[in-house]
Amino acid sequence: MRLEQLDGRHDGFYVPAFTIRVAGEDVLHDLFLAVTSVTVDLKEKAAAHFTFTVANAFDWQTRQFQATRRRQQVDLLELFRFGSTVEIAMGYGDRSELTPLLTGLLTDITTDFGAARAPELTISGYDDLYPLTVGKATRHWENKPDSTAVQDLVTAARIRADIRTTTPSKPRIDQNNECEMSFLVKLAERNGVTFYERDRTLYFGPRRNDLADVVELAWGQGLLGFRPEASLTGQVSEVRVHGRSADTGAAIVGRARRGQETGRDSRARSGGERLVTALGTDPVLNLRAAVRTQAEADTRAKAVLEERAQSFLTGSGESVGLPELLPDTNVTIGGLGPAFSKTYYIGAATHRIDAGGYRTTFTVQETTV
């Protein structure tokens, strides 16, 4: 989608706007608080993070942080209590048309009683995945796919989920004294998939790097800056994962080769292909893993190849504020010459509104140049 097509949706990008609701209270329009900045940090395979800063809310007479609701004083430290639900939306113009970016829990309160200035409140927290980062557990599953373990974890945490079935089933899945988030990352990486929360639903499944872009940006036209980096470090031509059959004890080898990378540009070459040309050899990465079937070994090899390939071409950029730029979406970037003008996969995006306006910074990756 061209940037001009978003112009009408976002009122010409002229009036950045946001809403913040804490425990159901709209802090701007119900409590009339002066929020000087708000940031939402979205990433794959992690809990999303938010922070916002409230100024001019300290009452010098009562020595309390207060707001006014219908002529009644509100104790902000009571409103901003730990565990309160926070909802943040950003965009332009009419606040009823803003894009919801995060719903989560308040976990941090910071202030600073310095000299010659009024203290401010900085409120931070995470999305609904935060409970998965707390505590550790040990448990196991037998003859189940990894997706069943994921479903059990999020069901226990009362998180709504869209979980795509993984294959094959594993003879045994072990969570060994680790937090649910670390365990979830391990399951995602060995299956070559991703996860994140959006619209209060955890998605666990294949990356959507084969979908159409959400927007086209060109350097100087919406794209304020972009820093790409292509590196052969970590690239391989083939991955072989070695294990032993659970039934017979015989050696098994899972394989994945260059050319099998997903989401690749058919007109360009992957890091593995570039490496073969540069070295004149066919480098192979051999790994030992607790895989017990051929299908499990092949899946692990493909996941490792994908992870290596996705680190070949990376980049970081900054654009005008665009709530469409989210992890697990694609952005087309132009005006950078034939090598770097292409469609990239977004792995992380940070949305910030402050006195300087609305800006989005993002990190991307691509498997070919």
Number of C-alpha atoms within 10 A of each C-alpha: 13 13 15 14 11 16 12 10 14 20 14 12 19 12 13 20 18 24 20 22 18 19 17 13 16 17 20 14 12 14 17 13 18 13 22 14 19 23 21 23 21 27 21 19 23 21 23 26 21 28 19 20 20 20 16 17 21 18 13 9 6 8 8 14 21 21 21 15 14 8 7 9 12 16 14 17 13 11 16 20 17 15 13 18 20 24 21 23 20 27 28 23 18 13 14 11 15 20 17 17 23 25 25 24 25 23 16 15 16 11 12 11 9 9 7 6 9 14 19 20 21 18 20 23 25 25 25 23 24 19 18 21 15 12 11 15 12 11 11 11 15 12 11 17 18 22 22 16 21 20 19 11 17 19 12 9 15 11 18 16 18 14 18 15 16 20 14 19 18 17 14 13 18 12 19 12 12 16 17 24 21 16 22 24 16 14 21 22 18 17 22 21 20 22 24 22 26 19 11 17 15 18 18 24 19 17 20 17 20 14 12 13 19 18 20 20 23 19 15 11 14 17 20 16 13 18 12 14 12 17 13 18 11 14 25 23 22 21 26 23 25 22 22 19 16 13 8 8 10 11 13 20 22 22 21 23 18 22 15 14 21 16 19 21 17 9 7 13 16 26 29 28 19 21 21 16 11 10 9 9 10 14 15 16 16 15 15 12 13 13 23 22 23 20 17 23 27 21 23 26 29 27 21 21 26 23 19 20 27 22 22 23 21 20 18 17 17 18 22 17 24 24 21 18 24 25 26 21 22 25 22 18 21 18 14 13 8 9 9 21 16 18 24 25 26 25 22 21 27 23 25 22 22 15 7 8 15 26 19 24 22 22 21 25 23 26 26 26 19
